[in-house]
Amino acid sequence: MLTTTARPGGTIRPATAADLPALARLCADHAAYERAGAEAVPADLAARLEPALFSAHPKAWCLVVDHDGELTGYACYSREFSTWQATDYVHLDCLFVTEAHRGGGWGRALLDAVTDAAAALGAAEVQWQTPDWNTDAIRFYHRTGAQARPRVRFSLATRPRDQRPGPHRT
């Protein structure tokens, strides 16, 4: 399903366990770019990603841009299910190319590779989000033919019911 794609100046290929330290650094760079804060990426990210990406039944997959052994971009994705459509789709969790390599077609090549992998998984589409202030990414995604869908993204930490804020219902 995940294949290697050679392009002038580099290769897009599936990540390997040996890539995890460099991948964790790219994730930290991505989080900094998206203004997520230093706490967004845990110090042990590489160790935490290993079972998620490389177990017998991975939770996600990752493609990397490799320029002669230096990773300069990545895309991570997972298979999800749409209740409304009663079909699988792929959630593109992250797509990032380092600043020095932007504008060289690597973002589009990564997105194409994820779309191909999604099709191989039997997914009907790829879905993702980007911060509303990231106008460069929004322009890029529009140029690919992607359609924006207005949404507000929420996050809620899990913890015991008696430790949650607000009124408790039993």
C-alpha positions in Angstrom: 0.0 0.0 0.0 2.7 2.5 0.9 5.1 2.8 -1.9 8.3 4.7 -2.5 8.1 7.6 -5.0 11.4 9.0 -6.4 11.3 12.6 -7.5 14.2 14.9 -8.6 16.1 15.7 -5.4 14.5 13.2 -3.1 12.2 10.4 -2.3 8.8 10.0 -0.7 8.8 6.7 1.2 7.1 5.0 4.2 8.7 6.0 7.5 10.8 3.4 9.3 11.5 2.9 12.9 15.0 4.4 12.3 13.3 7.6 11.2 11.6 8.2 14.5 14.1 10.6 16.1 14.0 12.8 12.9 10.3 12.4 12.6 9.8 13.6 16.2 11.9 16.7 15.4 9.8 17.4 12.3 6.7 17.1 14.5 8.1 19.6 16.9 8.9 22.0 14.1 5.4 21.5 12.7 3.8 22.2 16.2 6.0 25.3 16.5 4.9 26.5 13.0 1.3 26.0 14.0 1.8 27.9 17.2 0.8 24.9 19.3 3.3 25.6 22.1 6.2 23.6 23.4 4.0 21.3 25.4 2.2 20.1 22.3 4.9 17.5 21.5 6.0 15.3 24.3 9.7 14.7 24.8 9.2 10.9 24.3 7.3 11.3 21.1 9.6 9.0 19.1 9.0 6.1 21.6 5.2 6.8 21.6 5.0 6.8 17.8 6.8 3.5 17.4 3.9 1.2 18.4 1.3 3.4 16.7 3.1 3.3 13.4 5.0 0.0 13.4 3.0 -2.6 15.3 1.3 -5.6 13.6 -1.9 -3.5 13.4 -0.8 0.1 13.2 -3.1 3.0 14.2 -1.6 5.3 11.6 0.8 5.4 8.7 3.5 7.9 7.9 5.2 9.0 4.7 8.4 11.0 4.8 10.3 13.2 2.3 13.9 11.9 2.3 16.6 14.1 0.7 19.8 11.9 0.8 19.1 10.7 4.4 17.7 14.0 5.7 14.0 14.1 6.4 12.4 17.3 5.2 8.7 16.6 5.3 6.1 14.1 6.4 2.5 13.2 6.3 0.7 11.0 8.8 -2.8 9.6 8.3 -5.2 7.1 9.7 -8.3 5.2 8.6 -11.6 6.5 10.0 -15.3 5.8 9.5 -18.1 8.3 8.6 -21.4 7.4 10.1 -23.2 9.8 7.8 -21.7 8.3 4.7 -21.4 4.7 6.1 -18.0 4.5 4.5 -14.3 4.7 5.4 -12.2 7.9 4.9 -8.6 8.7 5.6 -7.9 11.5 8.2 -4.7 13.3 7.2 -3.5 14.3 10.7 -0.3 16.1 9.7 1.3 17.3 6.5 4.4 19.4 6.9 7.4 20.3 4.7 10.3 22.3 6.1 10.5 25.9 5.1 13.7 25.4 3.0 11.8 22.8 0.9 8.4 24.5 0.5 7.5 25.5 -3.0 9.3 22.5 -4.6 6.2 20.3 -5.0 6.8 18.2 -2.0 3.6 19.1 -0.3 1.6 18.2 -3.3 3.6 15.0 -3.8 2.9 14.0 -0.2 -0.8 14.8 -0.5 -1.0 12.7 -3.7 0.8 9.8 -2.0 -1.7 10.0 0.9 -4.6 10.1 -1.5 -3.2 7.1 -3.4 -2.8 5.2 0.0 -6.4 6.2 0.9 -7.7 4.7 -2.3 -5.7 1.5 -1.7 -7.4 1.3 1.8 -10.8 1.6 0.1 -11.4 5.1 1.5 -13.8 7.4 -0.3 -11.9 10.6 0.6 -9.2 12.2 2.6 -10.2 14.8 5.2 -8.1 17.2 7.3 -8.0 20.6 8.9 -5.6 23.5 9.1 -5.5 26.6 11.3 -7.7 29.4 9.9 -4.8 31.8 10.0 -2.6 29.5 7.8 -3.5 31.3 4.5 -0.5 29.7 2.7 -1.8 26.2 3.5 -5.4 27.2 2.6 -4.3 28.5 -0.8 -2.2 25.3 -1.3 -5.2 23.1 -0.5 -7.5 25.1 -2.7 -5.0 24.7 -5.6 -5.1 20.9 -5.2 -8.9 21.0 -5.7 -9.7 20.3 -2.1 -13.0 21.8 -0.8 -13.1 23.6 2.6 -15.8 22.6 5.0 -16.5 25.1 7.9 -16.1 23.5 11.3 -15.0 24.3 14.8 -12.6 21.8 16.2 -13.0 20.8 19.9 -10.8 18.9 22.3 -11.8 17.5 25.7 -9.4 15.6 27.9 -10.5 12.4 29.3 -10.6 12.0 33.1 -12.9 10.5 35.7 -16.4 12.0 35.7 -16.0 13.4 39.3 -13.0 15.4 38.2 -14.6 17.1 35.2 -15.6 20.8 35.3 -19.2 21.8 35.2 -22.3 20.1 36.5 -22.2 16.4 36.9 -25.0 14.1 35.9 -25.3 10.6 37.3 
